[in-house]
């Protein structure tokens, strides 16, 4: 494998399912989706049946707190070994160009490896590869248990580059007809279409040179209006922050034992351009389950005179008011919680974003027994379906513009956790490629 150290990447060897595999049954959605909807995963299991599938190689997070986790992890490790030994997975080396079409949009990306030596998820990081949102360290241990003895990694990680001139990925789109086709199929459960091809050596070199140009300190300083000594941010996390942080934590633990030349030093990801027209930032909403305390009373106590709540007649009216809010007050929506729909306004907020102002309250509220659990959901349909159930409540947020991401992270550091999502749940990355990490 070829490592390009100055830009923190490696040209990967990946494993793809052999010819004749039913790819619609092989590929399943990212494990951190539909965490409050077990029926989605049951439907996937019924559809897959006994066919080879990445469903047998990943741990859906809807089951993380359920009994039988050690047995599930053991079964995953056994399936990984079996798929390699029986030839279900076949190796190939090189960059992979991918297109994902869903909901009338097409995103374009490149599969490559990132060097975990160039990544730091800690707050205040100035590394070449950075988290865009706060990393919840307490969420890592169960994910470490899943990955640390696994023979393979299967990424749902999407990493962003800020390439307004479209110099890195767009040339591959133009040349894709000359590349070797790798796969082309419809994804399960109305999740769109996935197609990929192998990037040839000429275009592989072009990708490397284009990334190097983005990482030039002079170019970086001019783009963001920072000083010449400001550390370069080339790769910013889009989706899968905790998966990459898990890989990093395991690497730091292994490094003293295995040295720097080891597969677990790298992580397979898909990179996408934040300026891709098919890429949309969606807000991540919150749902509280089985309220034990009066939510509005606790909100008023926490925020005092800076808090106001106005009931509105419909969901559409609430969203319109939140989305069009301006001025110094921050706006968000309340669904359920004793009122069907309302707009909340917070004056003199503690954070630049409404989600950052509310999240500390939600953390304390759940910790103090105000609700049985909290979940982070995509899409207003899911928010309303869950939050309007008896005893539940939810919070609606307007989205941030994707063009603000890199400069915000460079100047202010990581955003509040679970601030944005790259599309809705069904638009998330599906597991397709694998890579050896032992």
N, C-alpha and C positions, 0 to 999 in steps of 0.2 A: 504494500500500500504506500502511496505517495503522500508525504506530509509537507504542507506549505506553512512553515512555522510563523512567518511574519504576519500572516493574516489569520492564523489560528484554525486552519482547516486541514482535513485529510480526505483524499480521494478514497472512497470506501470500497470494500468488498461486501456485497450484499447477497442475501439469499432470497430467491423467489420460488414460488411453487412450480413444480414441474408441469410441462405441457399436459393438457387434458384435465387439470384440476378445475373444478367448478369454482371460478373466482368470485361469483356472487355469494357463495357460501364461505369462501375462504376469508374475505375481508369483512371485518366488523368495526364498529365505530369506537372512538376513544373511550377508554375505561371510565373516565370521570364524567361521562354524560348520563342523563336520565337516572340520576342518583336517588330520586324520589319516585321513580316510575319503574318498579321491578317488572311490570308487564312487558315493557319494551324488551328486556333481556330474556324473558321467558319466550316471547315471540321469536327472537333471534335463535334461541336454543332449539326450538321446534323446527324452524326453517333449516338450520344446519344439519340436524340429525346426527348421523355417524360420519358425515363427510369431513375430510381434512379442513381445518378452519383455525384462524387466529383466535377464535373464541376459546379454544383449548389452550392457548398460549398466554392469555392475559387474565387479570383479576378484576372484573367489573367492580367499581367502588361501591355500588349499591349493596354488595355483600361484605364489605370490609368489617362491619361491626356485627356480623352474623356468626353463629357457631360454625365450626368446621374449616376455619381459615388455614390451619396447618395442613389439613388433608387436601384442600384446594391447591395450595402452593406446591405440595408434593406432586399432585397430578399434573400441574403445569410443567414442572421440571421434567417429569417422565415423558410428557408429550413432546417437549422440545428435543429430547434425546431421540425419541422414536422417529420424529419427522426427519431428523438428520440421517439416522442410521438406515432408514428405509428409502431414502432418496426422494422424499416428497419435496424437500428443499434443495435447490441447486444454486451453487455460487456463481457470481459474476462480478467483475471489478469495473468501476468507473462511475462517473456522475450519471444520475438519472433525471431526465426532464419529465415533469408531471403536469397534467392539467386536470382540474376538478371542476365539473360543471354541475350546478345545482341552483334551483330557484331562479333560473334565467340569467345566471352569472357564471363566468368562468375565471378561476384563479390559476396562476401559473407559478411553478416552483421548481426547485432543484434539490435532489437528495444528495447530501454530503455529510461528512463528519465534522463536528466541532471539537477543538482541543480544550478539554476541561481545565488545563493549566491556564487558559486565558479567560476563565469564567469565575466570577465571584458573585454569589447571590446575597451577600451581606449588605445591610443598609449602608449607604455611602460609598458603594463600590465605584471604582474608576477603571474597571477591567475592560478589555476589548469586547467581551461578551457580557451583557448585563441583564439582570432581572428588571422588568418594567413595573412590577408590582411587588408589594411586600411578601416575603416568603414566610409561611407559617411553619416554623421549625418543628412544632409538635405534630405536624402532619407527616413528617418524614419517616419516623420509625416503622410504621406498618408497610410503607412502600419500600423501605430498605430491606425488610424481611422478604419481600417478594422478589427483589432484583438481585440480592447479594450472592445467591448461589445459583442463579439462572445461567444457562449456557448461552442464551440469546437475548438480545433486546429487540423489541418491536416498537418503533417510535410513533407517538401521535403528536410529537413536538413540532410546532411551527415557530420559526424564528424570522424576524423581520430585518430587512435592510432598507435604508433611506436612499433611494436611487431615483430622483425626480427625472433624470434624463433617460432612464430605462436602458442602461448600458450593460447590465449583467444578465438578466433573464430574457428580455425581449429578443435579442439576436437568436436565441435558441428557438423561440416561437417561430421566427421567420424561417429557420433552417430545418424545422422538425421533419419535414418530408424526406430529408436525406438521411435521417437517423434510423437505426434499427428499432422496429416496434417491439415493445415488451409486453404490454397488456392493454386491453380496451374492453370495458364491460360496464354494465349497470350495477349500481350498488343496491343492497337490500334496503327494504323499508323506506322506499321513496326518497333516497338520499342522493340521487343524481348519478353522474357518470364519471368514471375515472379512466384516464388513458396515460400511458407513459412510453418513453423511448430512451434509448441509450445514447448519451452524448459522445460524439467521436472526439479523437485526440485534439484536432484543430480547435474545436469549440470549447473543449475543456480548458485549453490554454487561454482562450479569450475570456472565459469566466474568471480565471485566476487573475489575469491582468486588470480586468474591470474592477474586481474587488480590491485589488491593490491600489487602484486609482482613488476609490472611495475612502480608503484608509490613509491617504496621504495627509500628514498633519496640517499642511497649508490649506488643502482643500477643505478639510474638516473645520478648521478655525474660521475660514471665510463663510462657510455655509451657515454656521450657527452663531456667528458673531462673538466668538470666544477668543481668549488669548492663545498664543502659539504653544503654550505649555499645557493646555488643557488635554487630558488623556483622551485618545480617540475611542469613540463608541461605534463599532462597525455592525455588531449583531445585537439586536434587542429582542427579548422574549415576547412572543405573541401568545401562543397557547402551550400548555405543558410545563409551566414554570416549575411545579413541584416534581415533575418527572426528571427534568434536567438537574434540579437541586439534589434529588436522590442519587443520580449518577455521580454527581460531584462529591457527595458525602462518602459514597462507597470508594471512589477513587482515592480520596484523601486517606482513607483507612488502609487501602491496599498498597498505596505507593511505597511506603517504607519496606514492604515485603517483596514487591515484584520489580521495583525500579521503574524508570520512566518509559521504557519501551514495552508497553503492554496494551492490549486492546481496550481495557476498561478506562484508559486515559481519554478515550474519545467517545462521543455519543452521536448516533445517527439522528439527523433532523431533516426537515424540509425547510428551506429558506424561501421566503416570498418578499416581494417588493411592497412596502407600505403604500406605494402609489399605484399598485395594480387596481384597475377599475373594477375588477371582480371581487376585491377585498373590502369588506365593510366592517366597521367597528359597531358592535351591538352592546348596549348596557347589560350588566348582570344584576338581576333583581334579587331581593331577599324574601324568604318565607319563614315565618315563625310557626312552629307546630305546637298544638295543645297548650295554649296560653294558661298560665297559672295566676298571673297578676293582671290588673287593668292596664293595658298598654298606654292609653292616652294619659292616664294619671301619672304613670312613670315618666313618660316623655315630658310632660309639663314640669314635673319635679326636677328632671335632669337639666332642661334647657331654660327653665324659668321664663322671664319676660321676653326672651329671645325666640320663644316658640309660639306659633299660631297654627291652627288647623281649621280649614274651611270645607264643609261638606259640599260635594257636587253631585249632580244627578246621575251621570253615566261614566263609564270607563273612558270613553272617547273624550268627554269634557275634561276629565282629570288629566289625561295625557296631553291634551292640547294646551292646558294651562301650565303644566309643568314644562313642556317643551318650549313654550314661548316666553317663559319667565325671564326677566331681565332686572338689572339693578344689583344692589349689594346683598339682598336677601337670597338665600339658596332655596330652591323649590324641589320637592319630591312628592310622590304620590303614596297614599295609604289605601290599601285594599283589605276589606274585612275589618277585623279588630274592633267590632262594635259599630262601625259605620261601613257601608258598602264601598263608597269611594270618597276620598277627600284629598285636598292639597295641603301639604305641610310646608310652612315657610320657617326658615331658621335665620335669625338676624345675628350679626357679629359672629359668623361661623369660625370654627377652630381650624378648618382645612380649606384648601382652595377648591375642593370638589364636594358636592353634597354627600357622596358616599363616604368620603373621609370624615365628614362631620358626624354622620350617623353611626358608623361602624363601632367606635368605642362604646357608645351607648348599648348597641346590640350585644356586644361581647359581654358587658357587665350584666345586662338583663338576663341573658341565658345562663351565665355563670351563677347568678343569684337566684336561679329557679323561676324566673319569670315565664319561661317557656321550656318545653321539653327538648326542643331541638331547633336548629336553624339550617336552612339549605339555601344554596345559591343557584338560581334558575335562569334559563334563557327563554325569552319570548313572553309577550304579554298573555298569550293564551294559557301557557303553563302557570304563570303567576296567578292569574285569576282562578283557574281551575283548582289550584291548591289553596290559595289564600281565602277564598270565599267558603271553603268548607268550615263547618261549625268548629269553633275553638281556635282557628288559625288566623293569621294576618300576614300581609305582605307589603313590601315597599317597592315602588316603581321609581326608576331613575332615567333621566334623559341621557343620551350618549355623549361621549367626547369625540371631537373630530380627530381622525387618524393622523392628519398632518401635524398635530400638536405633540405627538408622542415623543419623538426623539429629542426635541429641544426641551420638553418638560423634564424628561429623565436626566438629560445632561445638566440642566440648571438646578432642578429641584430634587433630584434623586427619584427613587422608586415611588410609583403611585400607591394609593391605598389598595390593599389586596382585593381581588375580585372587582376591579373597576370596569373592565371592558372585556368583550369576547369577540373573537374573529368569526362573526356570523352567528346564526342560531344553532341549536343543538344538532340538527340533522346535517348541517354544513360542516361539522367538525371532521378532522382527519380520520380516515379509516386506516386500520393496520393492514399493510400490504407487504412491505419489505422487512426482512430480519437481518441481524448482524451478530456474529459471534463476539462475545465479550469475555471469554475465558482463554 
